[in-house]
């Protein structure tokens, strides 16, 4: 640092001390403080006297500029820190909100599936409540299904049966051995719904409805899968 710069800092600092000391001295009535202020003023005069008159203002200006730059740097650092903290807080709040929304959506989806399953399994009659006959017409089998399948699921249920067997409860696939209304393979799967599965379409309907509900949550869920894959 040049002699002028050193003098400039000394002048600025001494001037500030002089001003503060003078004010404090007046306020307290302290003779010692007044004497100190006068001594500092004399020192300031001596320092300034060492610098040419034309450069004194430049030195003082340079000192003040450096102080202002230091204050600006400190203010920028503080502002940056505040901005980073605000960003972290906002990110945390956003993450919490997204998690809550996801949990709420999952809960709503689970509830919807449960309601759909309940609606799909709701029926007015069980398979065992139908009288046993030697044979059944398509209309009779469809009437059974309407009483066992929820109304809002029947059309989907019917679409699958139409494609699989055309409502023929004794339909047999000659190449694979798939059997009945739903072309179960192996055919013995129907036995889980009743031992009379070969001769009672109501037992097959019970099995098919259970299968659709358990695997696809509802007949309409099964039909959506069937449309995309041509099997279910």
Wavefront OBJ file of the C-alpha trace (Angstrom):
o trace
v 0.000 0.000 0.000
v 1.372 3.446 -0.884
v 2.136 6.138 1.635
v -0.853 8.100 0.410
v -3.187 5.115 0.956
v -1.847 4.533 4.452
v -2.293 8.173 5.269
v -5.783 8.069 3.820
v -6.834 5.209 6.090
v -5.266 6.935 9.044
v -7.032 10.180 8.247
v -10.419 8.519 7.804
v -10.064 6.465 10.962
v -8.737 9.312 13.038
v -11.411 11.649 11.793
v -14.126 9.168 12.782
v -12.599 8.687 16.219
v -12.300 12.446 16.643
v -15.942 12.983 15.809
v -17.138 10.253 18.147
v -14.855 11.379 20.943
v -16.031 14.951 20.658
v -19.677 13.972 20.866
v -19.125 11.677 23.829
v -17.039 14.300 25.539
v -19.714 16.923 25.253
v -22.440 14.571 26.403
v -20.529 13.390 29.489
v -18.832 16.639 30.358
v -15.533 14.746 30.621
v -12.503 17.059 30.397
v -10.189 14.109 29.720
v -12.231 12.997 26.694
v -12.206 16.551 25.329
v -8.453 16.682 25.718
v -8.158 13.322 23.909
v -10.297 14.615 21.062
v -8.176 17.737 20.789
v -5.027 15.648 20.745
v -6.469 13.406 18.007
v -7.444 16.439 15.965
v -3.873 17.705 16.212
v -2.627 14.301 15.041
v -5.106 14.375 12.125
v -3.820 17.815 11.147
v -0.244 16.545 11.219
v -1.154 13.482 9.039
v -3.048 15.551 6.514
v -0.222 18.056 6.470
v 2.111 15.305 5.199
v -0.100 14.839 2.084
v -0.238 17.466 -0.635
v -3.457 19.476 -0.429
v -4.624 18.389 -3.896
v -4.477 14.689 -2.982
v -6.149 14.812 0.419
v -9.677 14.603 -1.031
v -8.632 11.712 -3.293
v -7.258 9.749 -0.354
v -10.393 10.259 1.689
v -12.607 9.290 -1.270
v -10.583 6.124 -1.901
v -10.902 5.097 1.736
v -14.663 5.612 1.766
v -14.994 3.723 -1.526
v -13.146 0.723 -0.115
v -15.385 0.733 2.943
v -18.469 0.873 0.741
v -17.171 -2.029 -1.382
v -16.585 -4.147 1.726
v -20.113 -3.420 2.951
v -21.567 -4.312 -0.468
v -19.715 -7.646 -0.513
v -21.001 -8.458 2.973
v -24.566 -7.530 1.936
v -24.339 -9.748 -1.187
v -23.126 -12.705 0.868
v -25.968 -12.259 3.354
v -28.552 -11.997 0.564
v -27.198 -15.142 -1.104
v -27.366 -17.065 2.155
v -30.965 -15.940 2.738
v -31.933 -16.941 -0.821
v -30.400 -20.403 -0.434
v -32.199 -20.946 2.861
v -35.498 -19.851 1.307
v -34.948 -22.234 -1.619
v -34.246 -25.156 0.714
v -37.356 -24.381 2.731
v -39.510 -24.138 -0.404
v -38.135 -27.445 -1.728
v -38.869 -29.176 1.564
v -42.424 -27.828 1.626
v -42.969 -28.939 -1.976
v -41.703 -32.443 -1.203
v -44.048 -32.734 1.774
v -46.988 -31.540 -0.314
v -46.214 -34.022 -3.111
v -45.924 -36.878 -0.641
v -49.255 -35.982 0.946
v -50.909 -35.763 -2.484
v -49.483 -39.152 -3.513
v -50.683 -40.779 -0.300
v -54.114 -39.257 -0.758
v -54.300 -40.473 -4.361
v -53.212 -43.981 -3.356
v -55.826 -44.036 -0.612
v -58.532 -42.904 -3.034
v -57.476 -45.553 -5.572
v -57.564 -48.293 -2.945
v -61.003 -47.163 -1.836
v -62.254 -47.132 -5.430
v -60.957 -50.662 -6.001
v -62.601 -51.883 -2.823
v -65.904 -50.296 -3.795
v -65.708 -51.721 -7.301
v -64.965 -55.154 -5.947
v -67.838 -54.923 -3.477
v -70.210 -53.799 -6.212
v -69.021 -56.535 -8.530
v -69.509 -59.271 -5.968
v -72.866 -57.961 -4.789
v -75.641 -60.273 -5.977
v -79.269 -61.016 -5.211
v -78.891 -64.780 -5.401
v -76.199 -67.404 -4.939
v -75.604 -70.226 -7.397
v -77.042 -72.771 -4.985
v -80.399 -71.011 -4.914
v -81.301 -71.971 -8.476
v -83.233 -75.206 -9.067
v -81.307 -77.913 -10.891
v -82.503 -78.686 -14.415
v -81.602 -81.265 -16.989
v -80.725 -78.595 -19.505
v -80.702 -74.801 -19.847
v -81.396 -72.367 -22.625
v -79.174 -69.345 -23.294
v -81.939 -67.071 -21.992
v -82.146 -69.043 -18.742
v -78.374 -68.913 -18.228
v -78.335 -65.175 -18.890
v -81.182 -64.711 -16.412
v -79.125 -66.537 -13.769
v -76.143 -64.304 -14.482
v -78.237 -61.138 -14.170
v -79.246 -62.204 -10.693
v -75.688 -63.037 -9.645
v -73.707 -60.189 -11.229
v -74.011 -56.550 -10.185
v -76.086 -54.558 -12.671
v -73.300 -52.106 -13.517
v -70.939 -55.019 -14.265
v -73.252 -57.299 -16.202
v -72.582 -55.967 -19.685
v -68.823 -56.457 -19.276
v -69.453 -59.929 -17.877
v -71.745 -60.747 -20.794
v -69.224 -59.499 -23.378
v -66.606 -61.949 -22.121
v -69.014 -64.904 -22.052
v -70.188 -64.068 -25.576
v -66.625 -64.170 -26.874
v -65.603 -67.261 -24.925
v -68.600 -69.603 -25.359
v -71.659 -67.762 -26.719
v -73.331 -68.668 -23.401
v -72.969 -72.414 -24.006
v -72.190 -73.908 -20.605
v -71.143 -77.202 -22.243
v -68.845 -75.664 -24.865
v -65.586 -77.592 -25.349
v -62.478 -76.424 -27.202
v -61.455 -79.453 -29.253
v -57.770 -78.530 -29.369
v -57.133 -77.346 -25.802
v -59.919 -78.940 -23.786
v -61.074 -75.567 -22.366
v -64.604 -75.945 -21.107
v -67.832 -74.139 -20.295
v -69.033 -70.552 -20.267
v -65.587 -69.135 -19.513
v -63.472 -71.756 -21.306
v -61.624 -72.627 -18.127
v -58.400 -74.557 -18.658
v -58.122 -77.052 -17.204
v -61.839 -77.550 -16.897
v -61.481 -78.828 -13.346
v -60.968 -75.246 -12.133
v -64.753 -74.905 -11.913
v -64.771 -77.441 -9.073
v -63.690 -74.717 -6.632
v -67.196 -73.253 -7.030
v -69.131 -76.539 -6.801
v -69.010 -80.209 -7.664
v -71.864 -79.884 -10.186
v -69.902 -77.542 -12.489
v -70.380 -79.780 -15.564
v -74.163 -79.670 -15.412
v -74.998 -76.442 -13.563
v -74.323 -73.144 -15.369
v -74.926 -71.239 -12.098
v -71.847 -72.921 -10.628
v -69.795 -71.868 -13.661
v -71.110 -68.308 -13.370
v -70.081 -68.237 -9.711
v -66.574 -69.409 -10.612
v -66.219 -66.940 -13.502
v -67.383 -63.997 -11.379
v -64.963 -64.893 -8.588
v -62.125 -65.242 -11.081
v -62.772 -61.802 -12.615
v -63.066 -60.110 -9.225
v -59.934 -61.686 -7.794
v -57.701 -61.159 -10.833
v -59.069 -57.935 -12.336
v -61.092 -56.468 -9.432
v -64.322 -56.624 -11.460
v -65.871 -57.992 -14.671
v -65.301 -54.614 -16.327
v -61.648 -54.798 -15.332
v -61.474 -58.243 -16.929
v -63.232 -56.983 -20.065
v -60.768 -54.091 -20.425
v -57.909 -56.580 -20.280
v -59.647 -58.873 -22.757
v -60.089 -56.043 -25.258
v -56.370 -55.276 -25.118
v -55.170 -58.896 -25.253
v -58.041 -61.064 -26.629
v -57.771 -63.235 -23.510
v -58.186 -62.738 -19.780
l 1 2 3 4 5 6 7 8 9 10 11 12 13 14 15 16 17 18 19 20 21 22 23 24 25 26 27 28 29 30 31 32 33 34 35 36 37 38 39 40 41 42 43 44 45 46 47 48 49 50 51 52 53 54 55 56 57 58 59 60 61 62 63 64 65 66 67 68 69 70 71 72 73 74 75 76 77 78 79 80 81 82 83 84 85 86 87 88 89 90 91 92 93 94 95 96 97 98 99 100 101 102 103 104 105 106 107 108 109 110 111 112 113 114 115 116 117 118 119 120 121 122 123 124 125 126 127 128 129 130 131 132 133 134 135 136 137 138 139 140 141 142 143 144 145 146 147 148 149 150 151 152 153 154 155 156 157 158 159 160 161 162 163 164 165 166 167 168 169 170 171 172 173 174 175 176 177 178 179 180 181 182 183 184 185 186 187 188 189 190 191 192 193 194 195 196 197 198 199 200 201 202 203 204 205 206 207 208 209 210 211 212 213 214 215 216 217 218 219 220 221 222 223 224 225 226 227 228 229 230 231 232
